[in-house]
């Protein structure tokens, strides 16, 4: 992908614009103290979790019955 916006194809430009919007939204959300506190609490819960990660195959086997 090109680094200069004027050199981007229409598809690349649409992707870059989407990424720019996503980044702006994330920055705004992280500036909200309530949102950031909830996010940090959630991350902390995940980090302290004793749950053992499962493989892709195990995940799919456990969710297969949901797909119909």
PDB file of N, H, CA, C and O in Angstrom:
ATOM      1  N   UNK A   1       0.845  -1.172   0.000  1.00  0.00           N
ATOM      2  CA  UNK A   1       0.000   0.000   0.000  1.00  0.00           C
ATOM      3  C   UNK A   1       0.892   1.237   0.000  1.00  0.00           C
ATOM      4  O   UNK A   1       1.917   1.278   0.680  1.00  0.00           O
ATOM      5  N   UNK A   2       0.497   2.219  -0.753  1.00  0.00           N
ATOM      6  H   UNK A   2      -0.337   2.186  -1.305  1.00  0.00           H
ATOM      7  CA  UNK A   2       1.236   3.468  -0.853  1.00  0.00           C
ATOM      8  C   UNK A   2       1.124   4.264   0.446  1.00  0.00           C
ATOM      9  O   UNK A   2       0.154   4.117   1.189  1.00  0.00           O
ATOM     10  N   UNK A   3       2.108   5.095   0.710  1.00  0.00           N
ATOM     11  H   UNK A   3       2.897   5.214   0.107  1.00  0.00           H
ATOM     12  CA  UNK A   3       2.092   5.907   1.916  1.00  0.00           C
ATOM     13  C   UNK A   3       1.436   7.267   1.696  1.00  0.00           C
ATOM     14  O   UNK A   3       1.007   7.905   2.657  1.00  0.00           O
ATOM     15  N   UNK A   4       1.355   7.711   0.469  1.00  0.00           N
ATOM     16  H   UNK A   4       1.704   7.193  -0.312  1.00  0.00           H
ATOM     17  CA  UNK A   4       0.773   9.028   0.179  1.00  0.00           C
ATOM     18  C   UNK A   4      -0.665   8.850  -0.297  1.00  0.00           C
ATOM     19  O   UNK A   4      -0.933   8.046  -1.190  1.00  0.00           O
ATOM     20  N   UNK A   5      -1.583   9.597   0.295  1.00  0.00           N
ATOM     21  H   UNK A   5      -1.365  10.250   1.020  1.00  0.00           H
ATOM     22  CA  UNK A   5      -3.004   9.436  -0.019  1.00  0.00           C
ATOM     23  C   UNK A   5      -3.308   9.652  -1.496  1.00  0.00           C
ATOM     24  O   UNK A   5      -4.170   8.970  -2.050  1.00  0.00           O
ATOM     25  N   UNK A   6      -2.624  10.577  -2.137  1.00  0.00           N
ATOM     26  H   UNK A   6      -1.923  11.131  -1.687  1.00  0.00           H
ATOM     27  CA  UNK A   6      -2.919  10.842  -3.546  1.00  0.00           C
ATOM     28  C   UNK A   6      -2.496   9.690  -4.453  1.00  0.00           C
ATOM     29  O   UNK A   6      -2.903   9.640  -5.614  1.00  0.00           O
ATOM     30  N   UNK A   7      -1.692   8.772  -3.947  1.00  0.00           N
ATOM     31  H   UNK A   7      -1.361   8.812  -3.004  1.00  0.00           H
ATOM     32  CA  UNK A   7      -1.254   7.625  -4.742  1.00  0.00           C
ATOM     33  C   UNK A   7      -2.091   6.372  -4.482  1.00  0.00           C
ATOM     34  O   UNK A   7      -1.836   5.329  -5.085  1.00  0.00           O
ATOM     35  N   UNK A   8      -3.074   6.457  -3.608  1.00  0.00           N
ATOM     36  H   UNK A   8      -3.281   7.304  -3.118  1.00  0.00           H
ATOM     37  CA  UNK A   8      -3.882   5.286  -3.264  1.00  0.00           C
ATOM     38  C   UNK A   8      -4.915   4.991  -4.335  1.00  0.00           C
ATOM     39  O   UNK A   8      -5.450   5.897  -4.973  1.00  0.00           O
ATOM     40  N   UNK A   9      -5.185   3.709  -4.519  1.00  0.00           N
ATOM     41  H   UNK A   9      -4.750   2.973  -4.001  1.00  0.00           H
ATOM     42  CA  UNK A   9      -6.298   3.320  -5.387  1.00  0.00           C
ATOM     43  C   UNK A   9      -7.590   3.643  -4.629  1.00  0.00           C
ATOM     44  O   UNK A   9      -7.545   3.861  -3.418  1.00  0.00           O
ATOM     45  N   UNK A  10      -8.732   3.679  -5.310  1.00  0.00           N
ATOM     46  H   UNK A  10      -8.769   3.501  -6.293  1.00  0.00           H
ATOM     47  CA  UNK A  10      -9.993   3.941  -4.608  1.00  0.00           C
ATOM     48  C   UNK A  10     -10.255   2.949  -3.465  1.00  0.00           C
ATOM     49  O   UNK A  10     -10.768   3.339  -2.415  1.00  0.00           O
ATOM     50  N   UNK A  11      -9.909   1.680  -3.661  1.00  0.00           N
ATOM     51  H   UNK A  11      -9.492   1.364  -4.513  1.00  0.00           H
ATOM     52  CA  UNK A  11     -10.104   0.678  -2.614  1.00  0.00           C
ATOM     53  C   UNK A  11      -9.187   0.943  -1.421  1.00  0.00           C
ATOM     54  O   UNK A  11      -9.609   0.847  -0.268  1.00  0.00           O
ATOM     55  N   UNK A  12      -7.927   1.278  -1.712  1.00  0.00           N
ATOM     56  H   UNK A  12      -7.585   1.356  -2.649  1.00  0.00           H
ATOM     57  CA  UNK A  12      -6.985   1.585  -0.644  1.00  0.00           C
ATOM     58  C   UNK A  12      -7.399   2.849   0.105  1.00  0.00           C
ATOM     59  O   UNK A  12      -7.270   2.919   1.327  1.00  0.00           O
ATOM     60  N   UNK A  13      -7.892   3.838  -0.620  1.00  0.00           N
ATOM     61  H   UNK A  13      -7.996   3.781  -1.613  1.00  0.00           H
ATOM     62  CA  UNK A  13      -8.330   5.077  -0.004  1.00  0.00           C
ATOM     63  C   UNK A  13      -9.534   4.821   0.911  1.00  0.00           C
ATOM     64  O   UNK A  13      -9.596   5.360   2.016  1.00  0.00           O
ATOM     65  N   UNK A  14     -10.477   4.010   0.460  1.00  0.00           N
ATOM     66  H   UNK A  14     -10.426   3.572  -0.438  1.00  0.00           H
ATOM     67  CA  UNK A  14     -11.646   3.674   1.288  1.00  0.00           C
ATOM     68  C   UNK A  14     -11.197   2.947   2.549  1.00  0.00           C
ATOM     69  O   UNK A  14     -11.709   3.220   3.634  1.00  0.00           O
ATOM     70  N   UNK A  15     -10.253   2.028   2.419  1.00  0.00           N
ATOM     71  H   UNK A  15      -9.838   1.806   1.537  1.00  0.00           H
ATOM     72  CA  UNK A  15      -9.725   1.313   3.577  1.00  0.00           C
ATOM     73  C   UNK A  15      -9.034   2.286   4.537  1.00  0.00           C
ATOM     74  O   UNK A  15      -9.250   2.225   5.748  1.00  0.00           O
ATOM     75  N   UNK A  16      -8.213   3.171   4.000  1.00  0.00           N
ATOM     76  H   UNK A  16      -8.038   3.220   3.017  1.00  0.00           H
ATOM     77  CA  UNK A  16      -7.496   4.132   4.841  1.00  0.00           C
ATOM     78  C   UNK A  16      -8.465   5.065   5.556  1.00  0.00           C
ATOM     79  O   UNK A  16      -8.269   5.378   6.730  1.00  0.00           O
ATOM     80  N   UNK A  17      -9.494   5.505   4.872  1.00  0.00           N
ATOM     81  H   UNK A  17      -9.653   5.251   3.918  1.00  0.00           H
ATOM     82  CA  UNK A  17     -10.486   6.377   5.503  1.00  0.00           C
ATOM     83  C   UNK A  17     -11.194   5.642   6.642  1.00  0.00           C
ATOM     84  O   UNK A  17     -11.462   6.233   7.688  1.00  0.00           O
ATOM     85  N   UNK A  18     -11.495   4.372   6.445  1.00  0.00           N
ATOM     86  H   UNK A  18     -11.277   3.893   5.595  1.00  0.00           H
ATOM     87  CA  UNK A  18     -12.103   3.567   7.496  1.00  0.00           C
ATOM     88  C   UNK A  18     -11.174   3.411   8.689  1.00  0.00           C
ATOM     89  O   UNK A  18     -11.609   3.501   9.837  1.00  0.00           O
ATOM     90  N   UNK A  19      -9.895   3.178   8.418  1.00  0.00           N
ATOM     91  H   UNK A  19      -9.542   3.105   7.485  1.00  0.00           H
ATOM     92  CA  UNK A  19      -8.913   3.068   9.492  1.00  0.00           C
ATOM     93  C   UNK A  19      -8.781   4.388  10.252  1.00  0.00           C
ATOM     94  O   UNK A  19      -8.670   4.398  11.478  1.00  0.00           O
ATOM     95  N   UNK A  20      -8.793   5.494   9.517  1.00  0.00           N
ATOM     96  H   UNK A  20      -8.883   5.485   8.521  1.00  0.00           H
ATOM     97  CA  UNK A  20      -8.706   6.813  10.158  1.00  0.00           C
ATOM     98  C   UNK A  20      -9.910   7.061  11.070  1.00  0.00           C
ATOM     99  O   UNK A  20      -9.755   7.567  12.181  1.00  0.00           O
ATOM    100  N   UNK A  21     -11.113   6.704  10.599  1.00  0.00           N
ATOM    101  H   UNK A  21     -11.239   6.292   9.696  1.00  0.00           H
ATOM    102  CA  UNK A  21     -12.323   6.862  11.427  1.00  0.00           C
ATOM    103  C   UNK A  21     -12.251   5.977  12.663  1.00  0.00           C
ATOM    104  O   UNK A  21     -12.611   6.407  13.759  1.00  0.00           O
ATOM    105  N   UNK A  22     -11.791   4.750  12.493  1.00  0.00           N
ATOM    106  H   UNK A  22     -11.499   4.401  11.603  1.00  0.00           H
ATOM    107  CA  UNK A  22     -11.671   3.824  13.605  1.00  0.00           C
ATOM    108  C   UNK A  22     -10.691   4.351  14.643  1.00  0.00           C
ATOM    109  O   UNK A  22     -10.966   4.303  15.842  1.00  0.00           O
ATOM    110  N   UNK A  23      -9.552   4.853  14.187  1.00  0.00           N
ATOM    111  H   UNK A  23      -9.329   4.892  13.213  1.00  0.00           H
ATOM    112  CA  UNK A  23      -8.537   5.383  15.088  1.00  0.00           C
ATOM    113  C   UNK A  23      -9.089   6.595  15.846  1.00  0.00           C
ATOM    114  O   UNK A  23      -8.886   6.715  17.054  1.00  0.00           O
ATOM    115  N   UNK A  24      -9.779   7.485  15.147  1.00  0.00           N
ATOM    116  H   UNK A  24      -9.944   7.387  14.165  1.00  0.00           H
ATOM    117  CA  UNK A  24     -10.349   8.676  15.795  1.00  0.00           C
ATOM    118  C   UNK A  24     -11.380   8.268  16.849  1.00  0.00           C
ATOM    119  O   UNK A  24     -11.418   8.838  17.939  1.00  0.00           O
ATOM    120  N   UNK A  25     -12.210   7.284  16.520  1.00  0.00           N
ATOM    121  H   UNK A  25     -12.179   6.822  15.634  1.00  0.00           H
ATOM    122  CA  UNK A  25     -13.222   6.811  17.470  1.00  0.00           C
ATOM    123  C   UNK A  25     -12.548   6.194  18.697  1.00  0.00           C
ATOM    124  O   UNK A  25     -12.973   6.440  19.826  1.00  0.00           O
ATOM    125  N   UNK A  26     -11.516   5.407  18.484  1.00  0.00           N
ATOM    126  H   UNK A  26     -11.171   5.207  17.567  1.00  0.00           H
ATOM    127  CA  UNK A  26     -10.811   4.772  19.598  1.00  0.00           C
ATOM    128  C   UNK A  26     -10.177   5.824  20.503  1.00  0.00           C
ATOM    129  O   UNK A  26     -10.250   5.715  21.727  1.00  0.00           O
ATOM    130  N   UNK A  27      -9.565   6.827  19.916  1.00  0.00           N
ATOM    131  H   UNK A  27      -9.506   6.916  18.921  1.00  0.00           H
ATOM    132  CA  UNK A  27      -8.945   7.891  20.712  1.00  0.00           C
ATOM    133  C   UNK A  27      -9.991   8.632  21.539  1.00  0.00           C
ATOM    134  O   UNK A  27      -9.750   8.959  22.702  1.00  0.00           O
ATOM    135  N   UNK A  28     -11.156   8.898  20.938  1.00  0.00           N
ATOM    136  H   UNK A  28     -11.352   8.632  19.994  1.00  0.00           H
ATOM    137  CA  UNK A  28     -12.236   9.582  21.655  1.00  0.00           C
ATOM    138  C   UNK A  28     -12.755   8.702  22.795  1.00  0.00           C
ATOM    139  O   UNK A  28     -12.977   9.184  23.906  1.00  0.00           O
ATOM    140  N   UNK A  29     -12.944   7.421  22.517  1.00  0.00           N
ATOM    141  H   UNK A  29     -12.764   7.029  21.615  1.00  0.00           H
ATOM    142  CA  UNK A  29     -13.452   6.499  23.534  1.00  0.00           C
ATOM    143  C   UNK A  29     -12.472   6.384  24.697  1.00  0.00           C
ATOM    144  O   UNK A  29     -12.883   6.388  25.858  1.00  0.00           O
ATOM    145  N   UNK A  30     -11.181   6.280  24.394  1.00  0.00           N
ATOM    146  H   UNK A  30     -10.847   6.276  23.451  1.00  0.00           H
ATOM    147  CA  UNK A  30     -10.183   6.132  25.456  1.00  0.00           C
ATOM    148  C   UNK A  30     -10.023   7.402  26.286  1.00  0.00           C
ATOM    149  O   UNK A  30      -9.517   7.349  27.407  1.00  0.00           O
ATOM    150  N   UNK A  31     -10.444   8.531  25.751  1.00  0.00           N
ATOM    151  H   UNK A  31     -10.855   8.574  24.840  1.00  0.00           H
ATOM    152  CA  UNK A  31     -10.387   9.786  26.501  1.00  0.00           C
ATOM    153  C   UNK A  31     -11.526   9.886  27.514  1.00  0.00           C
ATOM    154  O   UNK A  31     -11.488  10.723  28.416  1.00  0.00           O
ATOM    155  N   UNK A  32     -12.548   9.023  27.362  1.00  0.00           N
ATOM    156  H   UNK A  32     -12.579   8.344  26.629  1.00  0.00           H
ATOM    157  CA  UNK A  32     -13.682   9.001  28.289  1.00  0.00           C
ATOM    158  C   UNK A  32     -13.270   8.190  29.516  1.00  0.00           C
ATOM    159  O   UNK A  32     -13.022   6.989  29.405  1.00  0.00           O
ATOM    160  N   UNK A  33     -13.193   8.838  30.702  1.00  0.00           N
ATOM    161  H   UNK A  33     -13.394   9.813  30.792  1.00  0.00           H
ATOM    162  CA  UNK A  33     -12.700   8.134  31.883  1.00  0.00           C
ATOM    163  C   UNK A  33     -13.547   6.926  32.283  1.00  0.00           C
ATOM    164  O   UNK A  33     -13.006   5.930  32.763  1.00  0.00           O
ATOM    165  N   UNK A  34     -14.855   6.998  32.097  1.00  0.00           N
ATOM    166  H   UNK A  34     -15.295   7.808  31.707  1.00  0.00           H
ATOM    167  CA  UNK A  34     -15.730   5.876  32.464  1.00  0.00           C
ATOM    168  C   UNK A  34     -15.476   4.694  31.528  1.00  0.00           C
ATOM    169  O   UNK A  34     -15.322   3.561  31.985  1.00  0.00           O
ATOM    170  N   UNK A  35     -15.433   4.952  30.232  1.00  0.00           N
ATOM    171  H   UNK A  35     -15.558   5.872  29.860  1.00  0.00           H
ATOM    172  CA  UNK A  35     -15.170   3.892  29.260  1.00  0.00           C
ATOM    173  C   UNK A  35     -13.801   3.273  29.513  1.00  0.00           C
ATOM    174  O   UNK A  35     -13.658   2.051  29.520  1.00  0.00           O
ATOM    175  N   UNK A  36     -12.798   4.118  29.720  1.00  0.00           N
ATOM    176  H   UNK A  36     -12.914   5.111  29.715  1.00  0.00           H
ATOM    177  CA  UNK A  36     -11.442   3.604  29.918  1.00  0.00           C
ATOM    178  C   UNK A  36     -11.348   2.756  31.182  1.00  0.00           C
ATOM    179  O   UNK A  36     -10.674   1.726  31.189  1.00  0.00           O
ATOM    180  N   UNK A  37     -12.015   3.179  32.246  1.00  0.00           N
ATOM    181  H   UNK A  37     -12.563   4.016  32.240  1.00  0.00           H
ATOM    182  CA  UNK A  37     -11.987   2.396  33.495  1.00  0.00           C
ATOM    183  C   UNK A  37     -12.619   1.027  33.284  1.00  0.00           C
ATOM    184  O   UNK A  37     -12.088   0.020  33.753  1.00  0.00           O
ATOM    185  N   UNK A  38     -13.758   0.980  32.576  1.00  0.00           N
ATOM    186  H   UNK A  38     -14.190   1.798  32.195  1.00  0.00           H
ATOM    187  CA  UNK A  38     -14.404  -0.313  32.305  1.00  0.00           C
ATOM    188  C   UNK A  38     -13.504  -1.194  31.454  1.00  0.00           C
ATOM    189  O   UNK A  38     -13.397  -2.395  31.701  1.00  0.00           O
ATOM    190  N   UNK A  39     -12.862  -0.611  30.461  1.00  0.00           N
ATOM    191  H   UNK A  39     -12.950   0.365  30.260  1.00  0.00           H
ATOM    192  CA  UNK A  39     -11.961  -1.364  29.603  1.00  0.00           C
ATOM    193  C   UNK A  39     -10.784  -1.914  30.400  1.00  0.00           C
ATOM    194  O   UNK A  39     -10.424  -3.082  30.253  1.00  0.00           O
ATOM    195  N   UNK A  40     -10.188  -1.080  31.239  1.00  0.00           N
ATOM    196  H   UNK A  40     -10.481  -0.132  31.358  1.00  0.00           H
ATOM    197  CA  UNK A  40      -9.055  -1.539  32.045  1.00  0.00           C
ATOM    198  C   UNK A  40      -9.467  -2.621  33.032  1.00  0.00           C
ATOM    199  O   UNK A  40      -8.703  -3.556  33.272  1.00  0.00           O
ATOM    200  N   UNK A  41     -10.670  -2.513  33.613  1.00  0.00           N
ATOM    201  H   UNK A  41     -11.291  -1.754  33.418  1.00  0.00           H
ATOM    202  CA  UNK A  41     -11.172  -3.564  34.504  1.00  0.00           C
ATOM    203  C   UNK A  41     -11.360  -4.875  33.742  1.00  0.00           C
ATOM    204  O   UNK A  41     -11.029  -5.950  34.241  1.00  0.00           O
ATOM    205  N   UNK A  42     -11.888  -4.770  32.546  1.00  0.00           N
ATOM    206  H   UNK A  42     -12.157  -3.896  32.140  1.00  0.00           H
ATOM    207  CA  UNK A  42     -12.092  -5.969  31.728  1.00  0.00           C
ATOM    208  C   UNK A  42     -10.761  -6.622  31.369  1.00  0.00           C
ATOM    209  O   UNK A  42     -10.624  -7.843  31.450  1.00  0.00           O
ATOM    210  N   UNK A  43      -9.799  -5.828  30.980  1.00  0.00           N
ATOM    211  H   UNK A  43      -9.910  -4.836  30.914  1.00  0.00           H
ATOM    212  CA  UNK A  43      -8.472  -6.357  30.658  1.00  0.00           C
ATOM    213  C   UNK A  43      -7.855  -7.009  31.881  1.00  0.00           C
ATOM    214  O   UNK A  43      -7.253  -8.077  31.777  1.00  0.00           O
ATOM    215  N   UNK A  44      -7.997  -6.380  33.041  1.00  0.00           N
ATOM    216  H   UNK A  44      -8.486  -5.511  33.126  1.00  0.00           H
ATOM    217  CA  UNK A  44      -7.447  -6.936  34.272  1.00  0.00           C
ATOM    218  C   UNK A  44      -8.095  -8.283  34.608  1.00  0.00           C
ATOM    219  O   UNK A  44      -7.407  -9.209  35.037  1.00  0.00           O
ATOM    220  N   UNK A  45      -9.421  -8.398  34.414  1.00  0.00           N
ATOM    221  H   UNK A  45      -9.980  -7.646  34.065  1.00  0.00           H
ATOM    222  CA  UNK A  45     -10.107  -9.674  34.662  1.00  0.00           C
ATOM    223  C   UNK A  45      -9.556 -10.762  33.755  1.00  0.00           C
ATOM    224  O   UNK A  45      -9.320 -11.886  34.196  1.00  0.00           O
ATOM    225  N   UNK A  46      -9.354 -10.429  32.498  1.00  0.00           N
ATOM    226  H   UNK A  46      -9.545  -9.515  32.140  1.00  0.00           H
ATOM    227  CA  UNK A  46      -8.812 -11.413  31.555  1.00  0.00           C
ATOM    228  C   UNK A  46      -7.401 -11.814  31.971  1.00  0.00           C
ATOM    229  O   UNK A  46      -7.053 -12.994  31.946  1.00  0.00           O
ATOM    230  N   UNK A  47      -6.596 -10.836  32.351  1.00  0.00           N
ATOM    231  H   UNK A  47      -6.879  -9.877  32.371  1.00  0.00           H
ATOM    232  CA  UNK A  47      -5.215 -11.130  32.758  1.00  0.00           C
ATOM    233  C   UNK A  47      -5.152 -11.990  34.012  1.00  0.00           C
ATOM    234  O   UNK A  47      -4.224 -12.785  34.166  1.00  0.00           O
ATOM    235  N   UNK A  48      -6.127 -11.846  34.916  1.00  0.00           N
ATOM    236  H   UNK A  48      -6.881 -11.200  34.791  1.00  0.00           H
ATOM    237  CA  UNK A  48      -6.120 -12.625  36.154  1.00  0.00           C
ATOM    238  C   UNK A  48      -6.853 -13.953  36.002  1.00  0.00           C
ATOM    239  O   UNK A  48      -6.822 -14.775  36.917  1.00  0.00           O
ATOM    240  N   UNK A  49      -7.497 -14.175  34.892  1.00  0.00           N
ATOM    241  H   UNK A  49      -7.522 -13.507  34.148  1.00  0.00           H
ATOM    242  CA  UNK A  49      -8.274 -15.388  34.675  1.00  0.00           C
ATOM    243  C   UNK A  49      -7.385 -16.621  34.692  1.00  0.00           C
ATOM    244  O   UNK A  49      -6.271 -16.618  34.169  1.00  0.00           O
ATOM    245  N   UNK A  50      -7.905 -17.666  35.304  1.00  0.00           N
ATOM    246  H   UNK A  50      -8.810 -17.668  35.729  1.00  0.00           H
ATOM    247  CA  UNK A  50      -7.153 -18.923  35.342  1.00  0.00           C
ATOM    248  C   UNK A  50      -7.575 -19.851  34.202  1.00  0.00           C
ATOM    249  O   UNK A  50      -7.106 -20.986  34.109  1.00  0.00           O
ATOM    250  N   UNK A  51      -8.446 -19.368  33.357  1.00  0.00           N
ATOM    251  H   UNK A  51      -8.827 -18.447  33.433  1.00  0.00           H
ATOM    252  CA  UNK A  51      -8.916 -20.169  32.244  1.00  0.00           C
ATOM    253  C   UNK A  51      -7.771 -20.475  31.286  1.00  0.00           C
ATOM    254  O   UNK A  51      -6.998 -19.591  30.918  1.00  0.00           O
ATOM    255  N   UNK A  52      -7.679 -21.715  30.898  1.00  0.00           N
ATOM    256  H   UNK A  52      -8.307 -22.433  31.197  1.00  0.00           H
ATOM    257  CA  UNK A  52      -6.650 -22.141  29.961  1.00  0.00           C
ATOM    258  C   UNK A  52      -7.124 -21.854  28.542  1.00  0.00           C
ATOM    259  O   UNK A  52      -8.248 -22.210  28.187  1.00  0.00           O
ATOM    260  N   UNK A  53      -6.294 -21.221  27.727  1.00  0.00           N
ATOM    261  H   UNK A  53      -5.381 -20.932  28.015  1.00  0.00           H
ATOM    262  CA  UNK A  53      -6.695 -20.959  26.342  1.00  0.00           C
ATOM    263  C   UNK A  53      -7.003 -22.265  25.606  1.00  0.00           C
ATOM    264  O   UNK A  53      -6.399 -23.301  25.882  1.00  0.00           O
ATOM    265  N   UNK A  54      -7.940 -22.201  24.679  1.00  0.00           N
ATOM    266  H   UNK A  54      -8.431 -21.359  24.455  1.00  0.00           H
ATOM    267  CA  UNK A  54      -8.267 -23.382  23.877  1.00  0.00           C
ATOM    268  C   UNK A  54      -7.845 -23.134  22.435  1.00  0.00           C
ATOM    269  O   UNK A  54      -7.689 -21.992  22.002  1.00  0.00           O
ATOM    270  N   UNK A  55      -7.667 -24.205  21.717  1.00  0.00           N
ATOM    271  H   UNK A  55      -7.793 -25.133  22.068  1.00  0.00           H
ATOM    272  CA  UNK A  55      -7.252 -24.103  20.322  1.00  0.00           C
ATOM    273  C   UNK A  55      -8.444 -23.714  19.455  1.00  0.00           C
ATOM    274  O   UNK A  55      -9.594 -23.764  19.892  1.00  0.00           O
ATOM    275  N   UNK A  56      -8.148 -23.328  18.224  1.00  0.00           N
ATOM    276  H   UNK A  56      -7.214 -23.287  17.869  1.00  0.00           H
ATOM    277  CA  UNK A  56      -9.189 -22.994  17.252  1.00  0.00           C
ATOM    278  C   UNK A  56     -10.121 -24.185  17.055  1.00  0.00           C
ATOM    279  O   UNK A  56     -11.340 -24.025  16.989  1.00  0.00           O
ATOM    280  N   UNK A  57      -9.543 -25.376  16.962  1.00  0.00           N
ATOM    281  H   UNK A  57      -8.553 -25.506  17.015  1.00  0.00           H
ATOM    282  CA  UNK A  57     -10.337 -26.579  16.746  1.00  0.00           C
ATOM    283  C   UNK A  57     -11.277 -26.849  17.926  1.00  0.00           C
ATOM    284  O   UNK A  57     -12.437 -27.215  17.733  1.00  0.00           O
ATOM    285  N   UNK A  58     -10.761 -26.664  19.157  1.00  0.00           N
ATOM    286  H   UNK A  58      -9.819 -26.367  19.313  1.00  0.00           H
ATOM    287  CA  UNK A  58     -11.602 -26.862  20.340  1.00  0.00           C
ATOM    288  C   UNK A  58     -12.744 -25.851  20.375  1.00  0.00           C
ATOM    289  O   UNK A  58     -13.881 -26.195  20.697  1.00  0.00           O
ATOM    290  N   UNK A  59     -12.429 -24.605  20.042  1.00  0.00           N
ATOM    291  H   UNK A  59     -11.505 -24.325  19.781  1.00  0.00           H
ATOM    292  CA  UNK A  59     -13.459 -23.568  20.011  1.00  0.00           C
ATOM    293  C   UNK A  59     -14.548 -23.917  19.003  1.00  0.00           C
ATOM    294  O   UNK A  59     -15.739 -23.835  19.305  1.00  0.00           O
ATOM    295  N   UNK A  60     -14.129 -24.305  17.809  1.00  0.00           N
ATOM    296  H   UNK A  60     -13.162 -24.371  17.563  1.00  0.00           H
ATOM    297  CA  UNK A  60     -15.105 -24.650  16.770  1.00  0.00           C
ATOM    298  C   UNK A  60     -15.937 -25.862  17.170  1.00  0.00           C
ATOM    299  O   UNK A  60     -17.133 -25.914  16.885  1.00  0.00           O
ATOM    300  N   UNK A  61     -15.320 -26.828  17.822  1.00  0.00           N
ATOM    301  H   UNK A  61     -14.348 -26.786  18.054  1.00  0.00           H
ATOM    302  CA  UNK A  61     -16.062 -28.015  18.259  1.00  0.00           C
ATOM    303  C   UNK A  61     -17.106 -27.630  19.292  1.00  0.00           C
ATOM    304  O   UNK A  61     -18.197 -28.200  19.298  1.00  0.00           O
ATOM    305  N   UNK A  62     -16.804 -26.685  20.161  1.00  0.00           N
ATOM    306  H   UNK A  62     -15.918 -26.221  20.156  1.00  0.00           H
ATOM    307  CA  UNK A  62     -17.750 -26.282  21.189  1.00  0.00           C
ATOM    308  C   UNK A  62     -18.873 -25.403  20.639  1.00  0.00           C
ATOM    309  O   UNK A  62     -19.944 -25.329  21.241  1.00  0.00           O
ATOM    310  N   UNK A  63     -18.650 -24.748  19.527  1.00  0.00           N
ATOM    311  H   UNK A  63     -17.780 -24.807  19.038  1.00  0.00           H
ATOM    312  CA  UNK A  63     -19.654 -23.835  18.976  1.00  0.00           C
ATOM    313  C   UNK A  63     -20.334 -24.390  17.727  1.00  0.00           C
ATOM    314  O   UNK A  63     -21.224 -23.750  17.166  1.00  0.00           O
ATOM    315  N   UNK A  64     -19.928 -25.551  17.300  1.00  0.00           N
ATOM    316  H   UNK A  64     -19.206 -26.071  17.756  1.00  0.00           H
ATOM    317  CA  UNK A  64     -20.459 -26.119  16.055  1.00  0.00           C
ATOM    318  C   UNK A  64     -21.972 -26.243  16.094  1.00  0.00           C
ATOM    319  O   UNK A  64     -22.628 -25.982  15.086  1.00  0.00           O
ATOM    320  N   UNK A  65     -22.539 -26.627  17.209  1.00  0.00           N
ATOM    321  H   UNK A  65     -22.007 -26.839  18.028  1.00  0.00           H
ATOM    322  CA  UNK A  65     -24.003 -26.831  17.283  1.00  0.00           C
ATOM    323  C   UNK A  65     -24.751 -25.516  17.118  1.00  0.00           C
ATOM    324  O   UNK A  65     -25.945 -25.534  16.816  1.00  0.00           O
ATOM    325  N   UNK A  66     -24.099 -24.386  17.304  1.00  0.00           N
ATOM    326  H   UNK A  66     -23.130 -24.371  17.549  1.00  0.00           H
ATOM    327  CA  UNK A  66     -24.757 -23.087  17.150  1.00  0.00           C
ATOM    328  C   UNK A  66     -24.889 -22.671  15.693  1.00  0.00           C
ATOM    329  O   UNK A  66     -25.686 -21.792  15.363  1.00  0.00           O
ATOM    330  N   UNK A  67     -24.115 -23.294  14.830  1.00  0.00           N
ATOM    331  H   UNK A  67     -23.468 -24.007  15.098  1.00  0.00           H
ATOM    332  CA  UNK A  67     -24.103 -22.916  13.412  1.00  0.00           C
ATOM    333  C   UNK A  67     -25.065 -23.819  12.648  1.00  0.00           C
ATOM    334  O   UNK A  67     -24.829 -25.018  12.503  1.00  0.00           O
ATOM    335  N   UNK A  68     -26.139 -23.232  12.169  1.00  0.00           N
ATOM    336  H   UNK A  68     -26.331 -22.257  12.287  1.00  0.00           H
ATOM    337  CA  UNK A  68     -27.089 -24.001  11.356  1.00  0.00           C
ATOM    338  C   UNK A  68     -27.785 -23.116  10.380  1.00  0.00           C
ATOM    339  O   UNK A  68     -28.622 -23.585   9.608  1.00  0.00           O
TER     340      UNK A  68
END
